[in-house]
Amino acid sequence: MRLARLFTDAEFSTDAEFSNTIVYPPWMVPTALIFGGGLVLLTAYAVRRDESEIGLWTLVAASLLASPVAWHHYLVLLGPGILLLLARGRTALALLLLALQFIPTQWVGLWANDGTVTVTLMLTLYLYSLVAHWIAFLTHNEKPAKETAAPCTDQSVSAE
């Protein structure tokens, strides 16, 4: 039996051996719920005093990661955060995240008929894309520049 069988959906077959998943621990669903909720709470704690306005988009990315169903169509919700990164001068990172949004839905069809571990990892590409968005927004630590008074260069004012 191949290792990839642990990560794939059950094949519908008349044979009882292949009609059920191999591993389904009963503690997996509560663990996933705790992990997802913890991810959102950790993100909310990390961005609680965010002054660069990217904290909202970090929370959106975290909530998409915590969601049990996050389709690729939901990546469009992170678009304003990418625009904010562009406005803040992080062009290379913003273009990388924008490129991840252009991966077509046919990506899954390219890998559908093979059962290797590599294929299984390729089928979860949208998860990696969400993780990249979350990390990019979470690590954006630009502090707003403090306004400093410019020295007066007006020559018409004489010092007496």
Stockholm file with secondary structure:
# STOCKHOLM 1.0

chainA/1-160         MRLARLFTDAEFSTDAEFSNTIVYPPWMVPTALIFGGGLVLLTAYAVRRDESEIGLWTLVAASLLASPVAWHHYLVLLGPGILLLLARGRTALALLLLALQFIPTQWVGLWANDGTVTVTLMLTLYLYSLVAHWIAFLTHNEKPAKETAAPCTDQSVSAE
#=GR chainA/1-160 SS CCGGGGTSCCCCCSSTTTSSCSCCCTTHHHHHHHHHHHHHHHHHHHTTTCCSSCHHHHHHHHHHHHSSCCCGGGGGGGHHHHHHHHHTTCHHHHHHHHHHHTCCTTHHHHTTTCCSHHHHHHHTHHHHHHHHHHHHHHTCCCCCCCCCCCCCCCTTSCCC
#=GC SS_cons         CCGGGGTSCCCCCSSTTTSSCSCCCTTHHHHHHHHHHHHHHHHHHHTTTCCSSCHHHHHHHHHHHHSSCCCGGGGGGGHHHHHHHHHTTCHHHHHHHHHHHTCCTTHHHHTTTCCSHHHHHHHTHHHHHHHHHHHHHHTCCCCCCCCCCCCCCCTTSCCC
//
